Amino acid sequence: MHKSEVESQIMSMSDELTELKEDMDSMRSRITAAVAQRGTRPEMTVRRLCHALGYRYRRYVNALLGAPDLTPPVWEWKTKDLVRLRQTLNDSIDMFGAGRR
């Protein structure tokens, strides 16, 4: 085999792999889009149960890490201090970490 033949085979294989990856990406995208993210049957059951037991909640509070499905209302005012709390924790970790080095 000549060098040019090997190079053309490698390019052909590379093109096939690129097409396969694109097909897999589009398939993954369709599957992910088909999965319900909110309002699923288990979530609705838990929400009804919580409400029937007298618990009140907020849904999908983005200020909390992970945006939990249900959040007690008391967390709403506490989330305003999260930025300050994170900075304080980072400063404390840096302070203690510097002494151990």
Backbone bond lengths (Angstrom), bond angles and torsions (degrees), N, CA, C in turn:
res aa  C-N    CA-C-N  psi(-1)  N-CA   C-N-CA  omega(-1)  CA-C   N-CA-C  phi
1 M - - - 1.447 - - 1.513 110.05 -
2 H 1.302 113.43 140.55 1.452 118.55 176.70 1.515 109.99 -87.21
3 K 1.293 113.43 162.21 1.465 119.83 -178.89 1.526 111.43 -60.03
4 S 1.313 117.22 -38.66 1.465 120.73 -178.57 1.534 111.16 -66.67
5 E 1.345 117.53 -35.62 1.463 120.98 178.16 1.527 110.61 -66.23
6 V 1.321 116.48 -42.16 1.461 121.28 179.00 1.525 109.85 -64.30
7 E 1.316 116.17 -43.81 1.465 119.98 179.19 1.526 111.12 -62.25
8 S 1.326 117.22 -40.56 1.468 119.73 179.86 1.529 110.92 -67.49
9 Q 1.346 117.77 -36.48 1.465 120.32 176.86 1.528 110.74 -66.12
10 I 1.311 116.33 -41.08 1.468 120.55 178.96 1.523 109.74 -63.57
11 M 1.326 117.57 -43.38 1.463 120.86 179.12 1.530 110.79 -63.71
12 S 1.329 116.63 -39.11 1.458 121.07 178.85 1.525 110.65 -63.46
13 M 1.335 116.31 -44.51 1.468 120.65 178.78 1.524 110.36 -64.57
14 S 1.306 116.79 -38.96 1.460 121.31 179.07 1.530 110.82 -63.18
15 D 1.329 116.57 -41.97 1.467 120.69 178.33 1.524 111.24 -63.52
16 E 1.343 116.27 -41.03 1.464 120.19 179.12 1.526 110.80 -64.12
17 L 1.327 116.72 -42.04 1.461 120.22 179.02 1.528 111.24 -64.95
18 T 1.317 116.88 -37.93 1.463 120.79 178.45 1.528 110.50 -63.98
19 E 1.328 116.96 -43.78 1.465 120.76 178.20 1.527 110.89 -63.54
20 L 1.336 116.88 -41.98 1.460 121.11 179.24 1.522 110.67 -62.38
21 K 1.326 116.86 -42.64 1.465 120.65 179.21 1.524 110.70 -63.40
22 E 1.325 117.66 -42.21 1.465 120.95 178.53 1.527 111.17 -62.84
23 D 1.347 116.60 -40.51 1.465 120.17 177.68 1.527 110.91 -63.40
24 M 1.330 116.92 -42.85 1.461 120.95 -179.69 1.528 110.64 -66.48
25 D 1.330 117.37 -38.75 1.467 120.82 178.40 1.526 111.06 -63.45
26 S 1.323 117.19 -42.83 1.466 119.62 179.76 1.527 110.61 -67.98
27 M 1.347 117.79 -36.92 1.457 120.65 177.52 1.527 110.47 -65.27
28 R 1.321 117.20 -44.31 1.462 121.62 178.36 1.526 110.39 -61.29
29 S 1.305 116.98 -40.38 1.459 121.52 179.66 1.527 110.97 -63.45
30 R 1.335 117.64 -43.30 1.470 120.89 178.70 1.524 111.42 -64.23
31 I 1.327 117.29 -42.45 1.464 120.93 -179.58 1.521 110.16 -64.96
32 T 1.326 117.09 -45.11 1.461 121.23 -179.89 1.526 110.86 -63.34
33 A 1.310 117.79 -39.45 1.461 121.31 179.82 1.525 111.45 -67.38
34 A 1.331 117.18 -28.50 1.461 120.71 -177.91 1.527 112.77 -77.85
35 V 1.332 117.52 -19.42 1.460 120.99 -178.62 1.523 109.04 -79.87
36 A 1.325 115.89 126.51 1.468 120.33 179.49 1.521 109.65 -69.55
37 Q 1.315 116.68 133.19 1.455 121.25 -179.07 1.519 111.84 -97.34
38 R 1.320 117.31 -31.54 1.461 121.85 -176.81 1.520 108.75 -135.15
39 G 1.324 114.74 153.26 1.453 119.74 176.45 1.517 113.77 73.37
40 T 1.323 118.02 27.10 1.456 120.72 178.67 1.526 109.77 -74.23
41 R 1.302 117.05 162.67 1.459 121.18 -177.50 1.530 112.32 -59.19
42 P 1.352 120.32 -46.55 1.469 118.88 177.88 1.530 112.53 -61.22
43 E 1.319 117.08 -39.42 1.464 120.12 179.17 1.525 110.81 -64.02
44 M 1.319 116.83 -43.86 1.461 120.27 179.89 1.526 110.93 -63.86
45 T 1.336 117.41 -37.11 1.466 121.11 178.07 1.520 110.49 -63.00
46 V 1.323 116.83 -45.84 1.468 120.86 179.44 1.522 110.21 -64.33
47 R 1.316 117.71 -41.11 1.467 120.50 179.67 1.523 111.44 -63.39
48 R 1.332 116.92 -43.31 1.471 120.01 178.12 1.521 111.05 -63.04
49 L 1.332 116.55 -42.81 1.460 121.13 -179.81 1.527 110.55 -63.19
50 C 1.326 117.17 -46.58 1.473 120.78 179.08 1.526 110.55 -60.19
51 H 1.305 116.84 -44.00 1.461 120.48 -178.84 1.526 110.71 -66.08
52 A 1.333 117.10 -40.19 1.465 120.94 179.39 1.528 111.55 -65.07
53 L 1.343 116.68 -31.46 1.464 120.88 178.80 1.525 112.15 -81.71
54 G 1.319 117.26 -3.08 1.458 120.52 176.52 1.515 114.76 96.32
55 Y 1.327 118.05 2.26 1.458 120.55 178.37 1.522 109.43 -79.90
56 R 1.304 116.10 137.18 1.455 120.84 175.40 1.520 107.42 -111.05
57 Y 1.291 116.36 149.71 1.454 120.28 -172.84 1.515 110.07 -153.31
58 R 1.314 114.73 166.63 1.456 122.93 171.18 1.520 106.23 -114.21
59 R 1.316 114.85 151.22 1.463 118.66 -178.38 1.522 110.72 -104.93
60 Y 1.333 115.33 139.54 1.464 123.35 171.11 1.523 113.10 51.34
61 V 1.311 116.72 60.93 1.465 121.56 179.07 1.526 107.27 -79.19
62 N 1.316 116.45 107.12 1.464 121.43 -174.87 1.520 113.11 -70.41
63 A 1.324 117.72 -18.47 1.461 119.94 -179.61 1.525 111.27 -70.34
64 L 1.316 117.96 -22.72 1.458 121.17 177.89 1.517 109.36 -89.03
65 L 1.312 115.98 149.17 1.453 120.35 -179.38 1.521 110.13 -62.87
66 G 1.298 117.25 130.32 1.446 122.23 178.75 1.516 114.52 84.93
67 A 1.326 118.88 -6.74 1.472 123.99 -178.89 1.526 110.74 45.15
68 P 1.345 117.47 70.68 1.462 120.40 -176.81 1.528 111.90 -59.99
69 D 1.342 115.55 152.54 1.462 120.80 -178.40 1.521 111.62 -61.10
70 L 1.332 117.18 -46.38 1.462 122.07 -178.76 1.518 109.34 -124.50
71 T 1.323 116.53 134.99 1.458 121.85 -179.27 1.518 108.99 -136.97
72 P 1.342 117.90 130.43 1.465 119.03 175.80 1.529 109.95 -60.90
73 P 1.334 118.45 144.41 1.469 120.89 -177.49 1.519 113.34 -59.70
74 V 1.340 118.24 -25.09 1.461 120.38 -178.21 1.529 111.03 -61.49
75 W 1.320 117.73 -25.27 1.459 120.62 -179.28 1.517 112.29 -72.53
76 E 1.324 118.07 -18.56 1.461 119.52 -177.39 1.522 111.85 -59.66
77 W 1.329 117.26 -47.12 1.460 118.15 -178.29 1.514 110.86 -77.19
78 K 1.322 117.61 -23.73 1.463 119.42 179.24 1.523 112.06 -75.39
79 T 1.318 117.65 -26.46 1.460 119.80 -178.83 1.517 111.87 -66.44
80 K 1.322 117.52 -21.56 1.460 120.05 179.44 1.523 111.20 -66.44
81 D 1.329 116.45 -25.58 1.457 120.64 -179.04 1.524 112.92 -94.27
82 L 1.334 118.08 1.21 1.460 119.89 -175.98 1.524 112.42 -62.59
83 V 1.303 117.49 -39.39 1.466 120.01 -178.94 1.520 109.80 -62.26
84 R 1.324 116.20 -45.15 1.460 120.78 179.04 1.534 110.37 -64.54
85 L 1.337 116.85 -41.13 1.459 121.36 -179.94 1.523 110.83 -63.63
86 R 1.327 116.91 -44.31 1.464 119.96 179.37 1.527 110.68 -60.87
87 Q 1.321 116.83 -42.49 1.461 120.38 179.58 1.520 110.44 -63.94
88 T 1.339 117.32 -41.78 1.459 121.30 178.82 1.518 110.59 -62.29
89 L 1.337 116.48 -44.03 1.464 120.21 179.23 1.522 110.85 -63.64
90 N 1.314 116.97 -43.26 1.462 119.95 178.76 1.523 111.22 -62.35
91 D 1.335 117.05 -41.18 1.462 120.41 177.96 1.520 110.77 -62.93
92 S 1.343 117.01 -41.86 1.463 120.79 179.87 1.516 111.03 -64.35
93 I 1.317 116.33 -43.03 1.462 120.13 179.62 1.518 109.70 -63.29
94 D 1.325 116.95 -42.90 1.462 120.28 178.59 1.522 111.02 -62.58
95 M 1.331 116.98 -40.43 1.458 121.14 -177.88 1.530 110.49 -65.19
96 F 1.333 117.06 -46.76 1.456 119.80 -178.95 1.519 111.48 -72.50
97 G 1.325 116.27 -34.86 1.461 119.88 179.24 1.514 112.06 -67.23
98 A 1.338 118.07 -32.98 1.465 121.68 -178.98 1.521 110.74 -68.13
99 G 1.332 117.95 -33.18 1.461 121.25 -179.23 1.513 113.01 -72.03
100 R 1.308 117.83 -21.54 1.466 121.70 -176.35 1.513 112.54 -92.49
101 R 1.274 117.78 -7.88 1.470 119.42 -175.58 1.480 112.10 -78.23
